[in-house]
Amino acid sequence: MANYYNDNPNLQFYLDHPLMKRIVELKERNFADKDTYDYAPVDYEDAMENYRRVLDITGDITANIIEPNSESVDLEGPHLENGRMIYASKTVENLDACTKGGLWGVSMPRRYGGLNLPITVFSMLSEMVASADAGFQNIWSLQSCIDTLYEFGNEEQRMKYIPRVCAGETMSMDLTEPDAGSDLQSVMLKATYSEKDGCYLLNGVKRFITNGDSDIHLVLARSEEGTKDGRGLSMFIYDKRQGGVNVRHIEHKLGIHGSPTCELTYKNAKAELCGETRLGLIKYVMALMNSARLGIAAQSVGLGQEAYNEALKYANERQQFHKKIIEFPAVYDMLSRMKAKIDAGRSLLYQTARYVDIYKCLEDIQRERPLTPEERAECKKYSRLADAFTPLAKGMNSEYANQNAYDAISIHGGSGFIMEYKCQRGLRGLETFAEHGAHPRGTLRAEHQLRQGRQQPGGSGLLGPPSLRHDWRHHDVAAHPR
Ligand SMILES: Cc1cc2nc3c(=O)[nH]c(=O)nc-3n(C[C@H](O)[C@H](O)[C@H](O)COP(=O)(O)OP(=O)(O)OC[C@H]3O[C@@H](n4cnc5c(N)ncnc54)[C@H](O)[C@@H]3O)c2cc1C
């Protein structure tokens, strides 16, 4: 039976990296959980075996449920009913399979119901889910918003929300507004403290929110009356059970139709402050977006791999001039380049994930006890490496994924332009990169700007008619030499 993990020796290779020993040591705190949870690992080998088991389950679900459902999800998409977003029927089946497989809140500590997985392993799961269906990966991987709530929320909020995410409730990050896209400092959604209700009330509009009708939202809102910049913004937790937020519209998009992109109206929606006021954008959203960047890098590797798999399969099947087309040097060369890009990109992705794991684990330990001088130095070293590598991993991989999707279409000749072949879905799936920049090239530019303290480019271009951005549509794909 197909399995996206067992069938991919590369993932197994990256899991066995020597730095994993240090990551497991930090993540498992000398295997302290073994006395409380019978499923907690007792040593390094046991922890690695646990990771392999989760990867194996995910490999099975992705290959045998999510991937086979992906075409139907793409065709059906979500729809709107009385202010609520309804998923495509096969998306519900995917969500169910992930719940049964225990694939929610996987990075969270066991005391909240999580699996305590390192980010490196979470990124591997993300890569596989994206390979199977990039749209569904958007919904599933938003569970990583819980990392931000864990990091900045108080213990009461952790106890309230994390177990729900571990049980399968979904999340979203509500940042963008009609007049605040790249420029999040302009966010206007208003948060007013109500003495009567003993909480904040949110009023305003958010747009382009992936999985916007989720159960638990992290919301960027203006809490400081009279302010106009980022220093007046705070982060809030909105719980759908409280009511007050409706979906006004679901965007009609170029691709990843299974992933609902919603416009939301907030009318006196009750919300809790997460962390401190005024730090919403400058601290918490920055952390949220760093984790999203790594998620996009993983998604890109998954999409790039799938494009390669489809192209390789087709090149081995299709015959012209009485030969398989893979035997033509031009085709073989294109496939080799695709493979090289996946290998380079995957290596960068998991190296980055390991850096993030080490410094995040040390930061978490620091919440329990002061770090030793050696640990402090280690934390600083890996935090700096993660800062430098994260935008590179995202920028390079999204660029490579785009190139691979394009080349996969090229290798399919005229068939690449026909909807019944899967490779077109890969190219449309790249729309996901719009979330942090309309085009992978824009993404690289944006990352460069971000690193210089500036802003990032837009994604609106990928909504509406798919006419202008993708000039590949006007190419003669069958004759494309590359
Ligand atoms: C499918 C999809 C899913 C999304 N999911 C989410 C989500 O879950 N949550 C969320 O909050 N948001 C989400 N977004 C919104 C996304 O984050 C924004 O599209 C993005 O931040 C850019 O904003 P904008 O589209 O308003 O573009 P704009 O900011 O209007 O940009 C338009 C153009 O101007 C350029 N530009 C803007 N500023 C600069 C600058 N300083 N220097 C150079 N060029 C600049 C951009 O490069 C771009 O080409 C999603 C968007 C899409 C399309």
The ligand as an SDF file (V2000), in Angstrom:
LIG
                    3D

 53 58  0  0  0  0  0  0  0  0999 V2000
   -5.0180   32.6500   -0.8310 C   0  0  0  0  0  0  0  0  0  0  0  0
   -4.6900   33.6530    0.2240 C   0  0  0  0  0  0  0  0  0  0  0  0
   -4.6930   33.2690    1.5480 C   0  0  0  0  0  0  0  0  0  0  0  0
   -4.4330   34.1950    2.5520 C   0  0  0  0  0  0  0  0  0  0  0  0
   -4.4940   33.8200    3.8750 N   0  0  0  0  0  0  0  0  0  0  0  0
   -4.3620   34.7580    4.8400 C   0  0  0  0  0  0  0  0  0  0  0  0
   -4.5700   34.4200    6.2210 C   0  0  0  0  0  0  0  0  0  0  0  0
   -4.8040   33.2760    6.5730 O   0  0  0  0  0  0  0  0  0  0  0  0
   -4.5110   35.4180    7.1410 N   0  0  0  0  0  0  0  0  0  0  0  0
   -4.2420   36.6970    6.8090 C   0  0  0  0  0  0  0  0  0  0  0  0
   -4.2300   37.5400    7.6900 O   0  0  0  0  0  0  0  0  0  0  0  0
   -4.0240   37.0480    5.5190 N   0  0  0  0  0  0  0  0  0  0  0  0
   -4.0900   36.1130    4.5390 C   0  0  0  0  0  0  0  0  0  0  0  0
   -3.9020   36.4730    3.2140 N   0  0  0  0  0  0  0  0  0  0  0  0
   -3.5880   37.8410    2.8960 C   0  0  0  0  0  0  0  0  0  0  0  0
   -2.1050   38.0530    2.5330 C   0  0  0  0  0  0  0  0  0  0  0  0
   -1.3360   37.9890    3.6870 O   0  0  0  0  0  0  0  0  0  0  0  0
   -2.0380   39.4050    1.8270 C   0  0  0  0  0  0  0  0  0  0  0  0
   -2.5420   39.2040    0.5270 O   0  0  0  0  0  0  0  0  0  0  0  0
   -0.6320   39.9680    1.7950 C   0  0  0  0  0  0  0  0  0  0  0  0
   -0.2420   40.3440    3.0830 O   0  0  0  0  0  0  0  0  0  0  0  0
   -0.5440   41.1780    0.8720 C   0  0  0  0  0  0  0  0  0  0  0  0
   -1.5940   42.0970    1.0390 O   0  0  0  0  0  0  0  0  0  0  0  0
   -2.4780   42.6250   -0.2150 P   0  0  0  0  0  0  0  0  0  0  0  0
   -2.9990   41.4320   -0.9370 O   0  0  0  0  0  0  0  0  0  0  0  0
   -3.4470   43.5950    0.3300 O   0  0  0  0  0  0  0  0  0  0  0  0
   -1.4700   43.3070   -1.2100 O   0  0  0  0  0  0  0  0  0  0  0  0
   -0.9210   44.8170   -1.1600 P   0  0  0  0  0  0  0  0  0  0  0  0
   -0.3080   45.0570    0.1700 O   0  0  0  0  0  0  0  0  0  0  0  0
   -1.9910   45.7520   -1.6000 O   0  0  0  0  0  0  0  0  0  0  0  0
    0.2120   44.7720   -2.2620 O   0  0  0  0  0  0  0  0  0  0  0  0
   -0.0530   44.9940   -3.6430 C   0  0  0  0  0  0  0  0  0  0  0  0
    1.2600   45.0970   -4.3950 C   0  0  0  0  0  0  0  0  0  0  0  0
    2.0420   46.1830   -3.8470 O   0  0  0  0  0  0  0  0  0  0  0  0
    3.3450   45.7520   -3.5460 C   0  0  0  0  0  0  0  0  0  0  0  0
    3.8450   46.3710   -2.3130 N   0  0  0  0  0  0  0  0  0  0  0  0
    3.1420   46.6630   -1.1970 C   0  0  0  0  0  0  0  0  0  0  0  0
    3.9400   47.2170   -0.2820 N   0  0  0  0  0  0  0  0  0  0  0  0
    5.1820   47.2480   -0.8040 C   0  0  0  0  0  0  0  0  0  0  0  0
    6.4530   47.7190   -0.3540 C   0  0  0  0  0  0  0  0  0  0  0  0
    6.6250   48.2550    0.8590 N   0  0  0  0  0  0  0  0  0  0  0  0
    7.5060   47.6110   -1.1810 N   0  0  0  0  0  0  0  0  0  0  0  0
    7.3750   47.0580   -2.4210 C   0  0  0  0  0  0  0  0  0  0  0  0
    6.2000   46.6150   -2.9110 N   0  0  0  0  0  0  0  0  0  0  0  0
    5.1270   46.7100   -2.1100 C   0  0  0  0  0  0  0  0  0  0  0  0
    3.2200   44.2670   -3.3690 C   0  0  0  0  0  0  0  0  0  0  0  0
    4.4270   43.6210   -3.7640 O   0  0  0  0  0  0  0  0  0  0  0  0
    2.1070   43.8610   -4.2850 C   0  0  0  0  0  0  0  0  0  0  0  0
    2.6430   43.5100   -5.5280 O   0  0  0  0  0  0  0  0  0  0  0  0
   -4.1400   35.5350    2.2080 C   0  0  0  0  0  0  0  0  0  0  0  0
   -4.1210   35.9200    0.8520 C   0  0  0  0  0  0  0  0  0  0  0  0
   -4.3990   34.9990   -0.1210 C   0  0  0  0  0  0  0  0  0  0  0  0
   -4.4230   35.4430   -1.5570 C   0  0  0  0  0  0  0  0  0  0  0  0
  1  2  1  0
  2  3  1  0
  2 52  2  0
  3  4  2  0
  4  5  1  0
  4 50  1  0
  5  6  2  0
  6  7  1  0
  6 13  1  0
  7  8  2  0
  7  9  1  0
  9 10  1  0
 10 11  2  0
 10 12  1  0
 12 13  2  0
 13 14  1  0
 14 15  1  0
 14 50  1  0
 15 16  1  0
 16 17  1  0
 16 18  1  0
 18 19  1  0
 18 20  1  0
 20 21  1  0
 20 22  1  0
 22 23  1  0
 23 24  1  0
 24 25  2  0
 24 26  1  0
 24 27  1  0
 27 28  1  0
 28 29  2  0
 28 30  1  0
 28 31  1  0
 31 32  1  0
 32 33  1  0
 33 34  1  0
 33 48  1  0
 34 35  1  0
 35 36  1  0
 35 46  1  0
 36 37  1  0
 36 45  1  0
 37 38  2  0
 38 39  1  0
 39 40  1  0
 39 45  2  0
 40 41  1  0
 40 42  2  0
 42 43  1  0
 43 44  2  0
 44 45  1  0
 46 47  1  0
 46 48  1  0
 48 49  1  0
 50 51  2  0
 51 52  1  0
 52 53  1  0
M  END
$$$$
